[in-house]
Amino acid sequence: MTAQEKINDALDIAFQFGQIEGDHHRAWVIDQMVHVLCGTDEAYQKWVKEYKGPNSEYAWDTGIAP
């Protein structure tokens, strides 16, 4: 998948689901966009680990699908 295809897929997710009310649904949208942009589960897991930081001070919320 090309970078442009990943961007287009992430934007499609935002377009389809981004306006659904509820923080838990918006967290799901962001999570799905990150999944697409990372390209693989391995890259996604690495990104989440880096997001959380070495002390795991931050949580990554996968949300709830609308």
JOTATA-V38797 format. One record per residue. N is the residue number from 1. RES is the residue in three letters. SS is DSSP state (a for helix, b for strand, c for the rest). PHI is phi in degrees with one decimal (NA if undefined). D_LAST is the distance of its C-alpha to the last C-alpha in Angstrom with 1 decimal. Layout:
BEGIN
N_RES_SS_PHI_D_LAST + N_RES_SS_PHI_D_LAST
END
This chain:
BEGIN
1_MET_c_NA_25.9 + 2_THR_c_-77.1_27.4 + 3_ALA_a_-59.6_26.3 + 4_GLN_a_-65.4_25.7 + 5_GLU_a_-65.3_23.5 + 6_LYS_a_-63.4_21.4 + 7_ILE_a_-61.4_21.3 + 8_ASN_a_-61.8_20.3 + 9_ASP_a_-64.9_17.5 + 10_ALA_a_-63.6_16.1 + 11_LEU_a_-66.3_16.7 + 12_ASP_a_-62.5_14.9 + 13_ILE_a_-62.3_11.6 + 14_ALA_a_-61.0_12.4 + 15_PHE_a_-65.8_13.4 + 16_GLN_a_-74.2_10.5 + 17_PHE_a_-122.9_7.6 + 18_GLY_c_-66.6_10.0 + 19_GLN_c_-98.9_10.5 + 20_ILE_c_-72.0_7.3 + 21_GLU_c_-71.0_9.0 + 22_GLY_c_112.5_9.1 + 23_ASP_a_-59.3_10.8 + 24_HIS_a_-66.0_8.8 + 25_HIS_a_-75.5_5.7 + 26_ARG_a_-65.7_8.8 + 27_ALA_a_-62.3_10.4 + 28_TRP_a_-63.0_8.1 + 29_VAL_a_-58.9_8.9 + 30_ILE_a_-61.8_12.4 + 31_ASP_a_-59.4_12.7 + 32_GLN_a_-66.0_11.8 + 33_MET_a_-64.0_14.3 + 34_VAL_a_-63.7_16.8 + 35_HIS_a_-53.9_16.6 + 36_VAL_a_-62.9_17.5 + 37_LEU_a_-67.8_20.1 + 38_CYS_a_-70.9_21.7 + 39_GLY_c_92.3_22.2 + 40_THR_c_-136.8_22.8 + 41_ASP_a_-62.1_21.6 + 42_GLU_a_-62.4_24.9 + 43_ALA_a_-66.2_24.6 + 44_TYR_a_-62.5_21.1 + 45_GLN_a_-60.8_22.5 + 46_LYS_a_-63.2_25.5 + 47_TRP_a_-62.2_23.6 + 48_VAL_a_-61.8_21.7 + 49_LYS_a_-60.3_25.1 + 50_GLU_a_-66.0_26.7 + 51_TYR_a_-61.6_24.1 + 52_LYS_a_-66.6_24.7 + 53_GLY_c_83.5_28.4 + 54_PRO_c_-67.5_31.4 + 55_ASN_c_-98.1_31.1 + 56_SER_c_51.5_27.3 + 57_GLU_c_-68.1_27.3 + 58_TYR_c_-104.4_23.8 + 59_ALA_c_-103.0_20.7 + 60_TRP_c_-109.2_17.9 + 61_ASP_c_-97.0_14.5 + 62_THR_c_-82.4_12.1 + 63_GLY_c_68.4_9.2 + 64_ILE_c_-129.2_6.3 + 65_ALA_c_-61.3_3.8 + 66_PRO_c_-69.7_0.0
END
